[in-house]
Amino acid sequence: MTHSTIYYSSLAILVGATFLTFIAINLPSWAKFSMQTSDGRQTYGSIGLHVSCASPGHCQPFPREDECHDSNGYFCFRWRSICFLVWISLITDMVTLIGIGFVNRGGKRRRQRGWNLIPALLSAASILQCICTLAVAHIVNTDKRFEGWTLGLSWILCTVAWIISIALALFIFRFKSIFEPDGDYELIPN
């Protein structure tokens, strides 16, 4: 397997993981609930990082400002911090994509030095996403307002994205230590 195959495969895999993160941010489905009313109708609701949606398709900003001024201020702080960290992780993924592009297009020296930085950037983005998914899971499982709620598709997408990114970081790190650098000379035995 050639080095360029590994490098361009890494780029393609990271594009996929970044796309999953982008969808997770914009899809209002980090947590969801579904229940049947007394008249037999099914009602549901879901929340995203920035939006809350109810059964008839009515969506509104989440968390609302009036929810943040009483004892729920701590919840709003946590939720907005999660939003911020997910966006930072997406930006880190994009910086990593640009970095992979520069490393792939560069010469031997740039590849040797650049591939030391790529696993670190991937790990940083993965750790941020992992923290966010764990924090959302904790909120959904412990906050009384989410009693009966379950984790949604956005949470799953973000989890898959950080697992892919951390696996890619480990693969690149391992790949670097197994194979010799491009174009190195072998010593001639005496």
C-alpha positions as CSV (number, residue, x, y, z in Angstrom):
1,M,0.0,0.0,0.0
2,T,1.5,3.3,-1.0
3,H,1.8,6.3,1.2
4,S,-0.4,8.4,-1.1
5,T,-3.2,5.9,-0.9
6,I,-3.1,6.2,2.8
7,Y,-3.0,9.9,2.7
8,Y,-5.9,10.4,0.3
9,S,-7.9,7.7,2.0
10,S,-7.4,9.6,5.3
11,L,-8.7,12.8,3.6
12,A,-11.8,11.0,2.3
13,I,-12.6,9.4,5.6
14,L,-12.2,12.7,7.5
15,V,-14.5,14.4,4.9
16,G,-17.1,11.8,5.8
17,A,-16.6,12.3,9.6
18,T,-16.7,16.1,9.2
19,F,-19.9,15.8,7.2
20,L,-21.5,13.7,10.0
21,T,-20.6,16.4,12.5
22,F,-22.0,19.1,10.3
23,I,-25.3,17.2,10.0
24,A,-25.4,16.5,13.7
25,I,-25.1,20.2,14.5
26,N,-27.9,21.2,12.1
27,L,-30.3,18.4,12.6
28,P,-32.6,19.0,15.6
29,S,-32.4,15.5,17.0
30,W,-30.0,15.3,19.8
31,A,-32.7,14.2,22.2
32,K,-36.3,13.1,21.4
33,F,-39.5,11.9,23.0
34,S,-42.6,10.3,21.8
35,M,-45.9,9.6,23.6
36,Q,-49.5,8.8,22.9
37,T,-52.1,11.2,24.1
38,S,-55.4,10.2,25.8
39,D,-57.2,10.6,22.5
40,G,-54.8,8.2,20.7
41,R,-52.7,10.7,18.8
42,Q,-48.9,10.3,18.8
43,T,-47.0,13.4,19.9
44,Y,-43.3,13.8,19.7
45,G,-40.7,16.4,20.3
46,S,-37.0,16.8,19.6
47,I,-34.2,19.2,20.4
48,G,-31.1,20.1,18.6
49,L,-28.2,22.2,19.6
50,H,-30.1,25.4,18.7
51,V,-33.7,24.4,18.0
52,S,-36.6,22.6,19.7
53,C,-39.3,21.1,17.6
54,A,-42.8,19.8,18.5
55,S,-45.3,17.5,16.8
56,P,-46.9,19.8,14.3
57,G,-43.5,20.7,12.9
58,H,-43.3,23.9,15.0
59,C,-39.7,24.7,15.8
60,Q,-38.3,27.5,18.1
61,P,-34.9,28.5,19.4
62,F,-33.6,26.3,22.2
63,P,-33.0,27.0,25.0
64,R,-35.4,30.0,25.1
65,E,-34.3,33.1,26.9
66,D,-37.2,32.9,29.4
67,E,-35.9,29.4,30.4
68,C,-32.5,30.9,31.2
69,H,-33.3,33.6,33.7
70,D,-34.6,31.5,36.7
71,S,-33.0,28.4,38.3
72,N,-32.4,27.0,34.8
73,G,-29.5,29.3,34.1
74,Y,-27.1,26.5,34.8
75,F,-28.8,24.3,32.2
76,C,-28.6,27.0,29.6
77,F,-24.9,27.6,30.4
78,R,-24.2,23.8,30.0
79,W,-26.2,23.5,26.8
80,R,-24.7,26.6,25.2
81,S,-21.2,25.3,26.2
82,I,-21.9,22.0,24.5
83,C,-23.0,23.9,21.3
84,F,-19.8,26.0,21.4
85,L,-17.6,23.0,21.8
86,V,-19.2,21.1,19.0
87,W,-18.7,24.1,16.7
88,I,-15.0,24.3,17.8
89,S,-14.6,20.6,17.0
90,L,-16.1,21.1,13.6
91,I,-13.7,24.0,13.0
92,T,-10.8,21.8,14.2
93,D,-11.9,19.1,11.7
94,M,-11.9,21.7,8.9
95,V,-8.4,22.9,9.9
96,T,-7.3,19.2,9.8
97,L,-8.8,18.8,6.3
98,I,-6.9,21.8,5.1
99,G,-3.8,20.4,6.9
100,I,-4.1,17.1,5.2
101,G,-4.5,18.8,1.8
102,F,-1.3,20.8,2.4
103,V,0.6,17.8,3.6
104,N,-0.5,15.7,0.6
105,R,0.4,18.4,-1.9
106,G,3.8,19.1,-0.2
107,G,7.1,17.5,-0.7
108,K,8.8,14.8,1.4
109,R,9.8,17.1,4.2
110,R,6.3,18.6,4.5
111,R,4.8,15.1,4.6
112,Q,7.2,13.9,7.3
113,R,6.6,16.9,9.5
114,G,2.9,17.4,8.7
115,W,1.8,13.9,9.5
116,N,3.0,14.4,13.1
117,L,0.5,17.2,13.5
118,I,-2.5,15.5,11.8
119,P,-3.2,12.9,14.5
120,A,-3.0,15.5,17.2
121,L,-5.6,17.7,15.5
122,L,-7.8,14.7,14.9
123,S,-7.5,13.7,18.5
124,A,-8.3,17.2,19.7
125,A,-11.5,17.3,17.6
126,S,-12.5,13.8,18.7
127,I,-12.0,14.6,22.4
128,L,-14.2,17.7,22.1
129,Q,-16.9,15.8,20.3
130,C,-16.7,13.0,22.9
131,I,-17.0,15.4,25.7
132,C,-20.1,16.9,24.1
133,T,-21.8,13.6,23.4
134,L,-21.1,12.5,27.0
135,A,-22.5,15.8,28.4
136,V,-25.7,15.6,26.3
137,A,-26.1,12.0,27.4
138,H,-25.6,13.1,31.0
139,I,-28.2,15.9,30.7
140,V,-30.8,13.7,29.0
141,N,-30.4,11.0,31.7
142,T,-30.3,13.3,34.8
143,D,-32.2,16.5,34.1
144,K,-35.9,16.2,35.1
145,R,-37.1,18.2,32.1
146,F,-35.9,15.2,29.9
147,E,-37.7,12.5,31.8
148,G,-38.9,10.0,29.1
149,W,-36.5,11.4,26.5
150,T,-34.0,9.3,24.6
151,L,-30.9,10.3,22.7
152,G,-31.5,11.0,19.0
153,L,-30.0,10.7,15.6
154,S,-27.8,13.8,15.9
155,W,-26.2,12.3,19.0
156,I,-25.5,9.1,17.2
157,L,-24.0,10.9,14.2
158,C,-21.7,12.9,16.4
159,T,-20.7,9.8,18.3
160,V,-19.9,7.9,15.0
161,A,-17.9,11.0,13.8
162,W,-15.7,11.1,16.8
163,I,-15.1,7.4,16.8
164,I,-14.1,7.5,13.1
165,S,-11.8,10.5,13.8
166,I,-10.1,8.9,16.7
167,A,-9.7,5.6,14.8
168,L,-8.2,7.6,11.9
169,A,-5.8,9.4,14.3
170,L,-4.6,6.1,15.7
171,F,-4.3,4.5,12.3
172,I,-2.2,7.4,11.0
173,F,0.0,7.4,14.1
174,R,0.5,3.6,13.8
175,F,1.0,3.9,10.0
176,K,3.8,6.4,10.5
177,S,5.6,4.1,12.9
178,I,5.3,0.9,10.8
179,F,6.4,2.1,7.4
180,E,9.6,3.9,6.4
181,P,9.3,7.4,5.1
182,D,8.9,7.9,1.4
183,G,12.1,7.6,-0.6
184,D,14.5,6.8,2.3
185,Y,17.7,5.0,1.4
186,E,18.4,1.6,2.9
187,L,21.8,1.0,4.4
188,I,24.0,-1.3,2.4
189,P,25.2,-4.2,4.6
190,N,29.0,-4.5,5.0
